[in-house]
Amino acid sequence: QDPANPPTLTGPITLGQSNTLTNLRLFNSPGVAVNGNAAVNGTLSGLAVANTTSDSVTFNGATGTVLVQNSTFANSGVQCCTANCTTGILNWTVNNCTFTNNTFGDVVTNVTGTASQNVTLQNCVVNQSRAQLLGLRGNAG
Protein backbone atom coordinates (compact mmCIF):
# COMPACT_ATOMS: atom_id res chain seq x y z
CA GLN A 1 0.00 0.00 0.00
CA ASP A 2 1.03 3.54 -0.66
CA PRO A 3 1.45 5.28 2.73
CA ALA A 4 0.69 8.62 1.05
CA ASN A 5 -2.67 7.33 -0.20
CA PRO A 6 -3.92 4.54 2.08
CA PRO A 7 -7.16 2.69 1.33
CA THR A 8 -10.30 3.73 3.21
CA LEU A 9 -12.44 1.08 4.94
CA THR A 10 -15.37 1.24 7.31
CA GLY A 11 -14.50 -1.74 9.52
CA PRO A 12 -14.69 -3.69 11.61
CA ILE A 13 -11.41 -5.48 11.06
CA THR A 14 -10.93 -8.50 13.34
CA LEU A 15 -7.45 -9.41 14.54
CA GLY A 16 -6.27 -12.93 15.35
CA GLN A 17 -2.71 -13.94 16.09
CA SER A 18 0.31 -11.78 15.21
CA ASN A 19 -1.59 -9.55 12.77
CA THR A 20 -0.21 -6.30 11.39
CA LEU A 21 -2.41 -3.49 10.08
CA THR A 22 -0.50 -0.77 8.29
CA ASN A 23 -1.45 2.41 6.44
CA LEU A 24 -5.24 2.22 6.52
CA ARG A 25 -8.01 4.78 6.96
CA LEU A 26 -11.00 3.50 8.92
CA PHE A 27 -13.81 6.06 8.74
CA ASN A 28 -17.44 5.96 9.87
CA SER A 29 -17.31 2.49 11.40
CA PRO A 30 -20.67 1.31 12.71
CA GLY A 31 -19.25 0.08 16.00
CA VAL A 32 -15.64 -0.88 16.69
CA ALA A 33 -13.19 -0.15 13.85
CA VAL A 34 -10.51 -2.69 14.88
CA ASN A 35 -11.56 -5.67 16.98
CA GLY A 36 -8.53 -7.20 18.67
CA ASN A 37 -10.58 -9.11 21.22
CA ALA A 38 -8.76 -12.31 22.23
CA ALA A 39 -5.92 -11.42 19.85
CA VAL A 40 -2.41 -12.65 20.56
CA ASN A 41 0.31 -10.12 19.65
CA GLY A 42 -0.14 -7.53 16.93
CA THR A 43 0.91 -4.23 15.41
CA LEU A 44 -1.23 -1.31 14.27
CA SER A 45 0.76 1.34 12.43
CA GLY A 46 -0.13 4.32 10.29
CA LEU A 47 -3.87 4.08 10.93
CA ALA A 48 -6.28 7.00 10.67
CA VAL A 49 -9.43 6.08 12.58
CA ALA A 50 -12.34 8.54 12.72
CA ASN A 51 -16.05 8.75 13.46
CA THR A 52 -16.69 5.38 15.08
CA THR A 53 -19.96 4.79 16.92
CA SER A 54 -18.17 2.72 19.59
CA ASP A 55 -14.53 2.16 20.55
CA SER A 56 -11.94 2.76 17.84
CA VAL A 57 -9.75 -0.23 18.79
CA THR A 58 -10.43 -2.97 21.35
CA PHE A 59 -8.05 -5.54 22.83
CA ASN A 60 -10.47 -7.18 25.27
CA GLY A 61 -9.03 -10.48 26.45
CA ALA A 62 -5.91 -9.98 24.31
CA THR A 63 -2.53 -11.34 25.41
CA GLY A 64 1.08 -10.98 24.35
CA THR A 65 2.60 -7.80 22.96
CA VAL A 66 0.65 -5.15 21.08
CA LEU A 67 2.04 -1.99 19.46
CA VAL A 68 -0.12 0.92 18.31
CA GLN A 69 2.03 3.54 16.61
CA ASN A 70 2.07 6.49 14.22
CA SER A 71 -1.73 6.63 14.16
CA THR A 72 -4.52 9.17 14.60
CA PHE A 73 -7.85 8.72 16.35
CA ALA A 74 -10.63 11.29 16.04
CA ASN A 75 -14.27 11.54 17.07
CA SER A 76 -14.42 8.13 18.70
CA GLY A 77 -17.94 7.32 19.90
CA VAL A 78 -16.70 5.78 23.15
CA GLN A 79 -12.99 5.06 23.82
CA CYS A 80 -10.09 5.05 21.37
CA CYS A 81 -7.83 2.19 22.42
CA THR A 82 -9.15 -0.06 25.17
CA ALA A 83 -8.22 -3.36 26.77
CA ASN A 84 -10.43 -5.14 29.30
CA CYS A 85 -8.74 -8.32 30.48
CA THR A 86 -9.58 -10.89 33.16
CA THR A 87 -6.75 -13.40 32.58
CA GLY A 88 -3.34 -13.47 30.89
CA ILE A 89 -0.66 -10.86 30.36
CA LEU A 90 -0.90 -8.00 27.87
CA ASN A 91 2.05 -5.69 27.20
CA TRP A 92 0.98 -2.83 24.99
CA THR A 93 2.61 0.34 23.78
CA VAL A 94 0.94 3.37 22.26
CA ASN A 95 3.60 5.46 20.52
CA ASN A 96 3.47 8.64 18.47
CA CYS A 97 -0.34 8.76 18.25
CA THR A 98 -2.68 11.74 18.12
CA PHE A 99 -6.10 11.75 19.79
CA THR A 100 -8.61 14.44 18.77
CA ASN A 101 -12.11 15.20 20.03
CA ASN A 102 -12.85 11.80 21.53
CA THR A 103 -15.79 11.07 23.81
CA PHE A 104 -14.40 9.18 26.81
CA GLY A 105 -10.90 7.76 27.33
CA ASP A 106 -8.17 7.86 24.74
CA VAL A 107 -6.21 4.86 26.09
CA VAL A 108 -8.12 2.82 28.68
CA THR A 109 -6.99 -0.30 30.50
CA ASN A 110 -9.26 -2.35 32.75
CA VAL A 111 -7.67 -5.22 34.65
CA THR A 112 -9.77 -7.71 36.62
CA GLY A 113 -9.38 -11.29 37.78
CA THR A 114 -5.83 -12.59 37.39
CA ALA A 115 -4.93 -10.41 34.40
CA SER A 116 -1.84 -8.23 34.16
CA GLN A 117 -1.33 -5.31 31.79
CA ASN A 118 1.75 -3.20 31.19
CA VAL A 119 0.91 -0.03 29.26
CA THR A 120 3.49 2.36 27.82
CA LEU A 121 2.56 5.73 26.30
CA GLN A 122 5.21 7.60 24.32
CA ASN A 123 5.10 10.83 22.32
CA CYS A 124 1.29 11.06 22.16
CA VAL A 125 -0.73 14.24 21.60
CA VAL A 126 -4.26 15.01 22.79
CA ASN A 127 -6.32 17.72 21.04
CA GLN A 128 -9.77 18.81 22.21
CA SER A 129 -10.40 15.53 23.97
CA ARG A 130 -13.30 15.39 26.39
CA ALA A 131 -11.52 12.81 28.53
CA GLN A 132 -8.13 11.78 29.86
CA LEU A 133 -5.28 10.41 27.78
CA LEU A 134 -4.88 7.34 30.03
CA GLY A 135 -7.60 5.67 32.07
CA LEU A 136 -6.65 2.91 34.50
CA ARG A 137 -9.26 0.65 36.08
CA GLY A 138 -9.09 -2.59 38.00
CA ASN A 139 -10.14 -4.67 40.95
CA ALA A 140 -9.67 -3.25 44.40
CA GLY A 141 -8.61 -5.61 47.17
Secondary structure, DSSP 8 states (H G I E B T S, - for coil): --TTS--EE---EE--EEEEEEEEEEES-SS-SEE-TT-EEEEEEEEEEE--SS-SEE-TT-EEEEEEES-EEES-SS-SEEEEESSSEEEEEEES-EEES-SS-SEEEEE-TT-EEEEEEES-EEES-SS-SEEEEE---
